[in-house]
């Protein structure tokens, strides 16, 4: 067992960022993502994990009411998730803090700014050349000009952050480095030798959990590993199927077998199996490929 908890688990994520006692950790982290005009002076949790009359799993997500340093109020919707159709769900979830602002009677429809922030422990971009660690999304018109600035999405694809300790340049870099590597740290790295991170490490240290908390975390960690293994397996099977389909098409076009093996990275045995499967049968039963 590691010294520190896994922040991608629901328990770990809430322990670091979802408790009243740790609002300073959340504020410090969010201020690295938010623009200067929306730096947080005060925040309060609201409607934690509540979706009225919607039977959907919504784990480790919470709405945060914020007041900026200039007095403006705004909302942050923060999520940790590994889910299908996460873009669709992100948009769906963002509609709730919009609807919550509706007032009874006369109302001019003026909305407080909303930021939807998702920390993702998976890559959602399918095309490798289009992958970005941080994606900042706003509503823009056909010329790329900003159309509406009060609804923004910020997605962090954590597997795409590969900076080492010596490469960290900003406080944001430090927070991401902390979150991505927390479970593997034995001690506090020199680069994170700051009061805010000392508190974060103390919060995340397993030895500081009660027996009840530790048991809850341990079960949560097992669930996390199971979900991650299932998702990884499904992804790997999808990659294998795509490789097989490409190899079959290349066979049909008369490509040399050595070229097919080199380009698709399937094994000679898999290629031999493909050669014995009629095209129509291959399309119907891809699972026959060993």
C-alpha positions as CSV (number, residue, x, y, z in Angstrom):
1,X,0.0,0.0,0.0
2,X,1.3,3.5,-0.9
3,X,1.9,6.2,1.7
4,X,-0.6,8.5,0.1
5,X,-4.0,8.0,-1.3
6,X,-5.0,7.8,-4.9
7,X,-6.6,11.2,-5.8
8,X,-8.5,9.6,-8.8
9,X,-10.6,7.5,-6.5
10,X,-13.9,9.2,-5.4
11,X,-12.7,9.0,-1.7
12,X,-9.3,10.6,-2.5
13,X,-10.7,13.3,-4.7
14,X,-13.3,14.3,-2.1
15,X,-10.8,14.1,0.7
16,X,-8.5,16.6,-1.0
17,X,-11.0,19.0,-2.6
18,X,-14.5,18.3,-1.2
19,X,-14.2,18.9,2.5
20,X,-14.8,22.2,4.3
21,X,-11.5,21.9,6.1
22,X,-9.6,21.8,2.8
23,X,-11.3,24.7,0.9
24,X,-8.0,26.5,0.8
25,X,-6.5,23.5,-1.2
26,X,-9.3,23.7,-3.7
27,X,-9.1,27.5,-4.0
28,X,-5.4,27.4,-4.6
29,X,-5.8,24.8,-7.3
30,X,-8.7,26.5,-9.0
31,X,-7.0,29.9,-9.0
32,X,-4.3,28.3,-11.3
33,X,-7.0,27.5,-13.8
34,X,-9.3,30.6,-13.5
35,X,-8.6,34.0,-15.2
36,X,-7.4,37.0,-13.2
37,X,-10.9,38.5,-13.0
38,X,-12.2,35.4,-11.3
39,X,-9.6,34.6,-8.8
40,X,-11.4,33.1,-5.8
41,X,-11.7,35.1,-2.6
42,X,-14.3,32.8,-1.0
43,X,-16.0,29.6,-2.0
44,X,-18.8,27.4,-0.6
45,X,-20.0,24.0,-1.6
46,X,-23.6,23.5,-2.7
47,X,-25.8,20.6,-3.8
48,X,-22.9,18.1,-3.5
49,X,-23.7,15.1,-5.7
50,X,-27.3,16.0,-6.2
51,X,-29.2,15.6,-9.5
52,X,-32.9,16.0,-8.9
53,X,-34.9,13.1,-10.3
54,X,-32.1,12.0,-12.6
55,X,-31.1,8.4,-12.1
56,X,-27.5,8.7,-13.3
57,X,-24.2,8.0,-11.5
58,X,-22.5,11.3,-10.7
59,X,-19.6,10.4,-8.6
60,X,-17.0,12.9,-7.2
61,X,-18.6,15.9,-8.7
62,X,-19.6,19.0,-6.8
63,X,-20.9,22.5,-7.4
64,X,-19.1,25.4,-5.9
65,X,-20.3,28.9,-5.3
66,X,-17.5,31.4,-5.6
67,X,-16.9,35.1,-4.9
68,X,-14.1,36.7,-6.9
69,X,-11.7,39.2,-5.3
70,X,-13.6,42.0,-7.0
71,X,-16.9,40.8,-5.5
72,X,-18.4,39.1,-8.6
73,X,-20.1,35.8,-8.0
74,X,-19.6,32.8,-10.2
75,X,-20.0,29.0,-10.2
76,X,-17.5,26.2,-10.6
77,X,-18.7,22.7,-11.4
78,X,-15.8,20.3,-10.7
79,X,-15.7,16.7,-11.7
80,X,-13.4,13.6,-11.6
81,X,-14.7,11.0,-14.0
82,X,-14.0,8.1,-16.3
83,X,-17.3,7.8,-18.2
84,X,-18.6,7.2,-21.7
85,X,-19.9,10.2,-23.7
86,X,-18.2,12.5,-21.2
87,X,-18.5,15.5,-23.5
88,X,-22.2,15.0,-23.7
89,X,-22.5,14.5,-19.9
90,X,-20.3,17.5,-19.2
91,X,-22.7,19.7,-21.2
92,X,-25.7,18.0,-19.5
93,X,-24.2,18.6,-16.0
94,X,-23.5,22.2,-16.8
95,X,-27.2,22.9,-17.5
96,X,-28.0,22.4,-13.8
97,X,-26.1,25.4,-12.4
98,X,-27.7,27.3,-15.3
99,X,-31.2,26.3,-14.4
100,X,-30.5,26.8,-10.7
101,X,-30.1,30.5,-11.4
102,X,-33.7,30.9,-12.8
103,X,-35.7,33.2,-10.6
104,X,-39.4,33.1,-9.9
105,X,-41.5,35.9,-11.4
106,X,-39.9,38.6,-13.5
107,X,-36.2,37.8,-14.4
108,X,-33.9,39.4,-17.0
109,X,-32.1,36.1,-17.7
110,X,-28.7,37.5,-16.6
111,X,-26.5,34.5,-15.6
112,X,-23.5,34.2,-13.4
113,X,-20.4,32.9,-15.1
114,X,-20.0,29.1,-14.9
115,X,-16.8,27.1,-15.2
116,X,-16.9,23.3,-15.7
117,X,-13.6,21.7,-14.7
118,X,-13.0,18.0,-15.2
119,X,-9.9,16.2,-14.1
120,X,-9.7,13.0,-16.3
121,X,-7.5,10.0,-15.7
122,X,-7.9,8.9,-19.3
123,X,-7.4,10.2,-22.8
124,X,-10.6,11.2,-24.6
125,X,-8.9,12.4,-27.8
126,X,-8.9,9.6,-30.2
127,X,-6.5,11.1,-32.8
128,X,-3.0,11.3,-31.2
129,X,-2.0,14.4,-33.2
130,X,-5.0,16.4,-31.8
131,X,-4.4,15.5,-28.1
132,X,-4.0,18.4,-25.7
133,X,-3.4,18.1,-22.0
134,X,-5.4,21.2,-21.1
135,X,-8.4,22.1,-23.3
136,X,-10.1,25.4,-22.6
137,X,-13.5,25.5,-24.4
138,X,-15.8,28.5,-24.9
139,X,-18.6,29.3,-27.3
140,X,-17.2,30.8,-30.4
141,X,-18.7,31.8,-33.8
142,X,-17.7,30.6,-37.3
143,X,-14.7,33.0,-37.4
144,X,-13.4,31.8,-34.0
145,X,-14.4,35.0,-32.2
146,X,-15.7,34.6,-28.7
147,X,-19.5,34.6,-28.7
148,X,-20.3,34.0,-25.0
149,X,-17.8,34.1,-22.1
150,X,-20.0,33.0,-19.2
151,X,-19.8,29.3,-19.9
152,X,-16.4,27.7,-20.1
153,X,-15.2,24.1,-20.0
154,X,-11.7,23.1,-18.9
155,X,-10.7,19.5,-19.4
156,X,-7.4,18.1,-18.0
157,X,-6.3,14.8,-19.6
158,X,-3.9,13.8,-16.9
159,X,-2.1,11.0,-18.8
160,X,-0.9,13.6,-21.3
161,X,1.0,15.6,-18.6
162,X,4.6,14.2,-18.7
163,X,6.7,16.9,-17.1
164,X,9.3,15.8,-14.6
165,X,10.1,17.6,-11.3
166,X,12.9,19.6,-13.0
167,X,10.6,20.8,-15.8
168,X,7.9,22.3,-13.5
169,X,7.6,26.0,-14.3
170,X,4.3,27.2,-12.8
171,X,2.2,26.6,-9.7
172,X,-0.3,25.0,-12.0
173,X,2.4,22.6,-13.1
174,X,3.1,21.8,-9.5
175,X,-0.5,21.0,-8.7
176,X,-0.9,18.7,-11.7
177,X,2.4,17.0,-10.9
178,X,1.2,16.5,-7.3
179,X,-2.1,15.0,-8.4
180,X,-0.6,12.7,-11.1
181,X,2.2,11.3,-8.9
182,X,0.7,11.5,-5.4
183,X,0.1,7.8,-5.0
184,X,3.8,7.1,-5.9
185,X,5.5,9.6,-3.6
186,X,7.4,8.3,-0.6
187,X,8.3,11.8,0.6
188,X,7.5,15.4,-0.3
189,X,9.6,16.4,-3.3
190,X,11.8,19.5,-2.9
191,X,9.9,21.3,-5.6
192,X,6.6,21.0,-3.6
193,X,8.2,22.2,-0.3
194,X,5.5,24.8,0.3
195,X,2.9,25.2,3.0
196,X,-0.1,24.6,0.7
197,X,1.4,21.3,-0.5
198,X,2.5,20.3,3.0
199,X,-1.2,20.5,4.0
200,X,-2.2,18.6,0.8
201,X,0.3,15.8,1.6
202,X,-0.8,15.6,5.2
203,X,-4.5,15.4,4.1
204,X,-3.6,12.6,1.7
205,X,-1.5,10.5,4.0
206,X,-3.1,7.2,4.7
207,X,-1.7,7.1,8.3
208,X,-3.9,10.1,9.1
209,X,-7.1,8.4,8.2
210,X,-9.4,6.8,10.8
211,X,-9.9,3.0,10.6
212,X,-13.4,3.7,9.2
213,X,-12.0,6.1,6.6
214,X,-9.2,3.7,5.6
215,X,-11.7,0.8,5.1
216,X,-13.9,3.0,2.9
217,X,-10.9,4.1,0.9
218,X,-9.6,0.6,0.5
219,X,-12.9,-0.6,-0.9
220,X,-13.1,2.5,-3.1
221,X,-9.6,1.8,-4.4
222,X,-10.6,-1.8,-5.3
223,X,-13.6,-0.5,-7.2
224,X,-11.4,2.0,-9.0
225,X,-8.9,-0.7,-10.1
226,X,-11.8,-2.8,-11.3
227,X,-13.3,0.0,-13.4
228,X,-10.0,1.0,-14.8
229,X,-9.1,-2.6,-15.8
230,X,-12.5,-3.0,-17.5
231,X,-12.0,0.3,-19.5
232,X,-8.5,-0.5,-20.4
233,X,-9.5,-4.0,-21.6
234,X,-12.3,-2.6,-23.7
235,X,-9.9,0.0,-25.2
236,X,-7.3,-2.7,-26.0
237,X,-9.9,-4.9,-27.6
238,X,-11.0,-2.0,-29.8
239,X,-7.4,-1.3,-30.9
240,X,-7.0,-5.0,-31.8
241,X,-10.2,-5.0,-33.8
242,X,-9.1,-1.9,-35.7
243,X,-5.7,-3.6,-36.4
244,X,-7.5,-6.7,-37.7
245,X,-9.8,-4.8,-39.9
246,X,-6.9,-2.8,-41.4
247,X,-4.9,-6.0,-42.0
248,X,-7.9,-7.7,-43.7
249,X,-8.4,-4.7,-46.0
250,X,-4.6,-4.8,-46.9
251,X,-4.9,-8.5,-47.6
252,X,-7.8,-7.8,-50.0
253,X,-5.7,-5.2,-51.8
254,X,-2.8,-7.6,-52.2
255,X,-0.3,-6.0,-49.8
256,X,2.8,-8.1,-48.9
257,X,2.3,-10.0,-45.7
258,X,5.5,-8.7,-44.1
259,X,4.3,-5.1,-44.8
260,X,0.9,-5.8,-43.3
261,X,2.5,-7.2,-40.1
262,X,4.9,-4.3,-39.9
263,X,2.2,-1.6,-40.4
264,X,-0.6,-3.1,-38.3
265,X,1.6,-4.8,-35.7
266,X,-0.5,-7.9,-35.7
267,X,1.3,-11.2,-35.2
268,X,1.9,-13.7,-38.1
269,X,-0.6,-16.1,-36.3
270,X,-3.3,-13.5,-36.3
271,X,-2.7,-12.8,-40.0
272,X,-2.9,-16.5,-40.8
273,X,-6.2,-16.6,-39.0
274,X,-7.5,-13.6,-41.0
275,X,-6.6,-15.3,-44.3
276,X,-8.9,-18.2,-43.4
277,X,-11.9,-16.0,-42.5
278,X,-14.3,-15.0,-45.4
279,X,-14.9,-11.2,-45.5
280,X,-18.6,-11.5,-44.6
281,X,-17.9,-13.8,-41.7
282,X,-15.1,-11.5,-40.4
283,X,-17.5,-8.6,-40.3
284,X,-20.1,-10.6,-38.4
285,X,-17.8,-12.4,-35.9
286,X,-14.7,-10.4,-35.3
287,X,-14.3,-12.2,-31.9
288,X,-13.1,-15.3,-33.7
289,X,-9.7,-13.6,-34.2
290,X,-7.3,-15.1,-31.6
